């Protein structure tokens, strides 16, 4: 499997916790992969053209959660690889039109729009969901060597929106107009890892970062490669355990200091505790950052009723 396939499988397994995030993810799927059809008698339909069965099932589940009927079909792409593609067909009946208007896919008059209203991506959680939907519907990732990430949009306005959404989460992207579509893209490994972390693909982000760290270590000091690799693996394993604990918690219900360090870890899965501590506002010590991570892991192991109780000192 390619890195893009691994990424789509990881993202497709993430279920949005909030209705607003489901709408944002659905919005991005339609904007990045949707093709509109106008049938006789003015009937409107939309096809989502998707690269993987996991993405098709994810889109189907999202639509079904809003009470919208859809149908999954397959076809062979007319290209040298003859790859199987997956199409999700949606007839825009009154229920579908209502949901798509709420998701910022259709205008109030029922016409397709290139970018959603600001309220669809107004929250940080919704911006992460929108980027996740864009990666699922029109994203490609190559690497870990010569890493390159692209998010496809129908036109330059959609590509600029993707760049704006990512920028609001601290991830800079460039835009480029191609013959049939536009893209928001980056070739910087650290930027790619940050974007994947915002979208929820922590495992793929860590995989890219781990490769980069190991390559730098081998090039700079071969005689210390074994020891450095072990340190990197321990750091990666620690970060994975921290991310797994954070995923069990509702960040919005955590005390401010715990919420801050949890969000920083999700956004920067490869940074050390010292670097995370420096990003806190105000900056804290590595020991304080370690303590807060320990508290988060303890809370994740608690019963749900005790996880988010106030604490006197973190």
BALUM-738586 format. One record per residue (C-alpha): residue in one letter; y, x, z; residue number from 1. Coordinates in steps of 0.02 Angstrom, whole numbers, plus 50000, padded with zeros to 5 digits. Example, Ala and Ser with C-alpha at 12.3 -4.5 7.8 and 13.67 -1.06 7.14 Angstrom:
! residues 2
res/c2/c1/c3/n
A/49775/50615/50390/1
S/49947/50684/50357/2
END
This chain:
! residues 314
res/c2/c1/c3/n
X/50000/50000/50000/1
X/50178/50057/49965/2
X/50310/50078/50098/3
X/50395/49921/50032/4
X/50234/49821/50057/5
X/50214/49888/50234/6
X/50395/49841/50271/7
X/50375/49664/50204/8
X/50216/49638/50304/9
X/50303/49696/50464/10
X/50456/49587/50436/11
X/50355/49435/50385/12
X/50267/49439/50554/13
X/50432/49415/50647/14
X/50466/49234/50692/15
X/50650/49194/50726/16
X/50676/49132/50904/17
X/50828/49024/50865/18
X/50867/48891/50738/19
X/51023/48983/50681/20
X/50920/49139/50645/21
X/50793/49037/50544/22
X/50935/48967/50440/23
X/51009/49140/50413/24
X/50841/49213/50359/25
X/50811/49064/50244/26
X/50986/49084/50171/27
X/50954/49266/50127/28
X/50786/49226/50048/29
X/50864/49099/49931/30
X/51014/49209/49890/31
X/50907/49362/49852/32
X/50755/49284/49768/33
X/50805/49109/49714/34
X/50813/49048/49534/35
X/50883/48874/49502/36
X/50816/48747/49377/37
X/50898/48586/49319/38
X/50772/48457/49258/39
X/50798/48292/49171/40
X/50899/48155/49258/41
X/50998/48290/49349/42
X/50855/48341/49465/43
X/50878/48513/49542/44
X/50738/48633/49592/45
X/50733/48813/49652/46
X/50598/48946/49635/47
X/50584/49092/49756/48
X/50509/49240/49662/49
X/50425/49350/49793/50
X/50326/49511/49790/51
X/50196/49483/49926/52
X/50087/49344/49997/53
X/50153/49377/50172/54
X/50331/49346/50114/55
X/50279/49186/50023/56
X/50192/49123/50180/57
X/50345/49168/50284/58
X/50462/49069/50169/59
X/50339/48924/50166/60
X/50331/48921/50356/61
X/50521/48926/50373/62
X/50542/48780/50253/63
X/50404/48680/50335/64
X/50489/48706/50504/65
X/50640/48615/50435/66
X/50536/48477/50358/67
X/50555/48539/50179/68
X/50406/48527/50061/69
X/50363/48675/49948/70
X/50222/48741/49841/71
X/50159/48920/49821/72
X/50103/48978/49648/73
X/50052/49146/49578/74
X/50074/49232/49410/75
X/50049/49403/49330/76
X/50208/49501/49299/77
X/50234/49549/49116/78
X/50247/49735/49151/79
X/50137/49888/49140/80
X/50067/49864/49315/81
X/50027/49678/49290/82
X/50063/49651/49474/83
X/50035/49480/49551/84
X/50195/49389/49598/85
X/50215/49237/49710/86
X/50328/49090/49675/87
X/50382/48960/49801/88
X/50437/48799/49714/89
X/50555/48682/49803/90
X/50616/48517/49732/91
X/50789/48486/49802/92
X/50765/48313/49874/93
X/50886/48242/50004/94
X/50801/48332/50149/95
X/50795/48499/50059/96
X/50977/48480/50005/97
X/51030/48448/50184/98
X/50941/48605/50248/99
X/51004/48714/50106/100
X/51183/48656/50135/101
X/51165/48700/50319/102
X/51096/48871/50271/103
X/51243/48904/50155/104
X/51138/48901/49996/105
X/51214/48742/49922/106
X/51395/48685/49928/107
X/51448/48518/50000/108
X/51437/48449/49822/109
X/51260/48514/49800/110
X/51297/48663/49687/111
X/51218/48836/49718/112
X/51337/48962/49796/113
X/51324/49152/49787/114
X/51362/49191/49969/115
X/51347/49086/50128/116
X/51494/49034/50239/117
X/51543/49153/50379/118
X/51465/49045/50515/119
X/51289/49077/50445/120
X/51305/49262/50490/121
X/51429/49243/50633/122
X/51313/49303/50772/123
X/51232/49473/50786/124
X/51058/49395/50795/125
X/51094/49296/50635/126
X/51155/49451/50545/127
X/50991/49537/50587/128
X/50896/49384/50524/129
X/50999/49380/50364/130
X/50961/49562/50329/131
X/50777/49529/50366/132
X/50776/49387/50238/133
X/50864/49496/50110/134
X/50734/49634/50135/135
X/50593/49508/50117/136
X/50665/49422/49964/137
X/50744/49565/49867/138
X/50724/49728/49960/139
X/50638/49888/49905/140
X/50604/50046/50004/141
X/50537/50213/49945/142
X/50497/50364/50049/143
X/50476/50441/50172/144
X/50521/50587/50056/145
X/50675/50553/49949/146
X/50702/50392/50045/147
X/50796/50253/49955/148
X/50829/50073/50010/149
X/50901/49932/49903/150
X/50945/49752/49939/151
X/50959/49647/49782/152
X/51089/49510/49755/153
X/51126/49396/49609/154
X/51301/49469/49584/155
X/51430/49588/49656/156
X/51495/49459/49779/157
X/51322/49441/49856/158
X/51301/49630/49864/159
X/51469/49649/49951/160
X/51416/49516/50077/161
X/51257/49614/50117/162
X/51361/49772/50141/163
X/51485/49677/50252/164
X/51344/49603/50359/165
X/51265/49775/50380/166
X/51434/49856/50418/167
X/51464/49732/50560/168
X/51304/49799/50637/169
X/51362/49979/50616/170
X/51261/50016/50458/171
X/51360/50075/50303/172
X/51293/50025/50132/173
X/51359/50056/49957/174
X/51357/49927/49817/175
X/51314/49946/49634/176
X/51318/49828/49485/177
X/51167/49835/49372/178
X/51134/49745/49208/179
X/51049/49590/49278/180
X/51096/49598/49463/181
X/51191/49694/49597/182
X/51124/49794/49744/183
X/51178/49857/49913/184
X/51093/50024/49944/185
X/51082/50185/50043/186
X/50987/50349/50026/187
X/51022/50417/50201/188
X/50865/50415/50308/189
X/50960/50383/50470/190
X/51056/50239/50392/191
X/50895/50164/50322/192
X/50813/50177/50493/193
X/50963/50093/50576/194
X/50960/49950/50450/195
X/50773/49924/50473/196
X/50796/49922/50662/197
X/50932/49789/50649/198
X/50815/49684/50541/199
X/50674/49706/50666/200
X/50563/49830/50571/201
X/50554/49956/50713/202
X/50384/50026/50662/203
X/50442/50069/50485/204
X/50605/50140/50554/205
X/50510/50252/50673/206
X/50393/50304/50533/207
X/50540/50364/50428/208
X/50624/50450/50574/209
X/50464/50533/50630/210
X/50437/50604/50456/211
X/50615/50670/50450/212
X/50605/50751/50620/213
X/50437/50831/50584/214
X/50496/50898/50415/215
X/50651/50976/50494/216
X/50549/51051/50634/217
X/50424/51132/50516/218
X/50561/51202/50404/219
X/50661/51273/50548/220
X/50530/51345/50663/221
X/50350/51351/50604/222
X/50293/51447/50756/223
X/50347/51302/50868/224
X/50281/51165/50755/225
X/50137/51111/50864/226
X/50240/51098/51023/227
X/50385/51012/50934/228
X/50269/50888/50849/229
X/50193/50841/51016/230
X/50368/50814/51089/231
X/50418/50706/50941/232
X/50260/50603/50957/233
X/50290/50578/51142/234
X/50469/50525/51107/235
X/50412/50407/50970/236
X/50278/50334/51083/237
X/50404/50310/51223/238
X/50524/50225/51104/239
X/50385/50109/51042/240
X/50341/50061/51221/241
X/50524/50026/51258/242
X/50543/49921/51100/243
X/50384/49824/51141/244
X/50453/49784/51314/245
X/50622/49732/51244/246
X/50539/49614/51119/247
X/50467/49518/51268/248
X/50639/49483/51341/249
X/50779/49363/51298/250
X/50924/49486/51285/251
X/51057/49353/51304/252
X/50993/49315/51481/253
X/50991/49496/51540/254
X/51127/49574/51649/255
X/51263/49658/51546/256
X/51207/49839/51574/257
X/51025/49802/51534/258
X/51074/49702/51381/259
X/51181/49847/51319/260
X/51044/49979/51331/261
X/50915/49859/51256/262
X/51025/49822/51105/263
X/51061/50007/51082/264
X/50874/50048/51083/265
X/50839/49911/50955/266
X/50979/49972/50843/267
X/50935/50157/50862/268
X/50746/50168/50889/269
X/50739/50355/50855/270
X/50879/50416/50970/271
X/50843/50508/51132/272
X/50892/50436/51299/273
X/51033/50564/51309/274
X/51103/50502/51143/275
X/51083/50320/51195/276
X/51172/50357/51359/277
X/51318/50431/51262/278
X/51333/50271/51159/279
X/51352/50160/51313/280
X/51526/50100/51355/281
X/51572/50186/51465/282
X/51448/50330/51435/283
X/51314/50352/51567/284
X/51195/50491/51616/285
X/51021/50515/51545/286
X/50951/50474/51717/287
X/51044/50308/51719/288
X/50981/50267/51544/289
X/50802/50310/51598/290
X/50820/50197/51750/291
X/50882/50051/51646/292
X/50737/50072/51525/293
X/50616/50074/51671/294
X/50692/49912/51737/295
X/50673/49832/51565/296
X/50489/49882/51557/297
X/50461/49814/51733/298
X/50542/49649/51686/299
X/50435/49634/51530/300
X/50281/49644/51642/301
X/50345/49508/51760/302
X/50308/49322/51745/303
X/50434/49229/51636/304
X/50515/49147/51788/305
X/50562/49317/51861/306
X/50609/49418/51707/307
X/50793/49374/51699/308
X/50841/49359/51881/309
X/51000/49451/51933/310
X/50988/49627/52003/311
X/51107/49716/52119/312
X/51105/49886/52033/313
X/51049/49952/51865/314
END
